[in-house]
Amino acid sequence: METYRKYSDYLIKRFGEKVYKLPVKLPITCPNRSGVIGNGGCTFCGDEGGSFENLEPSKSIQEQIIENKNYISPRYGVNKFIVYYQNFTNTFVPFEFFKNMLKETLKEDIVGVNISTRPDCVTDEQLDYLLWFQQETGLEITLELGLQTVNPQSLKKICRGHGVAEYVDCVLRARRRNLRVSTHLILNLPWDTDEDAVEAAKLISSLKTQEVKIHSLYVLKNTVLGEQFQRGEFEMISEDEFEERVILFLQYLDPKIVIGRLLGRAPKENTIFCNWGRSWWSIRDSIEEKMKDRNIQQGDFSFLRKPIVFLDKVK
Ligand code: SF4
């Protein structure tokens, strides 16, 4: 039996075969950089506004889809794909542009669209359109919401520009329309504790989001976080503590929630700290081995599993 619910298994079950994501980078920005919410962005965020593994945004959506597909398909033997709008805030765009982003994905071998964004930057108009688009085309739409932490003090320290309530509101509005939600969390923010990880697991479980992506914090040059790190203003927890925190988080998480990833990754250049100098997969393997050795499974401590015993005692 699997120790946690893997995204790759979910995709095979859902679509009948392996499915890979095709990242698409748009020439856009985010409200936390453009002055709408803030100017400096989140303290950890580099110039790329997220992933590094993308093509240039000067290429059209179609060019990026085709180029990525031509690279991935023969290499991994994959024939179905999800278009992944990954960098910056992909709902911080005019509505016509947003609709066009969706229409550009209408190709035979595309089975889904993932849209990465902030929870305070998704309108009802966009959600209604996504619901309509999903129903019309049969493509599976997933909103990838950056929450990062449930600790309001930490959200303030990383200059996130939103709180936990905005996340709750966005998830509820998306779920009302039956749209899939993936939540991004950084489990080793320097000011967070194990209690924050447990609370995050409980909150995400109670809101019934379908997927979680766990990230390990990496520190980039030319960021506020990078300067704080070099001045010694905070310390990272150890790799062992991180692994234990991930395991604890998974134990408190609803066993039905799919795990998109267990930790983040960053390229060597421009990175001051990432995954304690280890490869991401060696940390993943270590977490999985520890869970197997100790007979631990996702959801062991999920409050959703526990009977509400006190109700029996009410006369
Ligand atoms: S992490 Fe996202 S929300 Fe924060 S500054 Fe970067 S692009 Fe904007």
Residues whose N, C-alpha, C, O or C-beta is under 5 A from the ligand:
A	BS01	SF4	C30 N32 G41 C42 C45 G49 F88 T89 R118
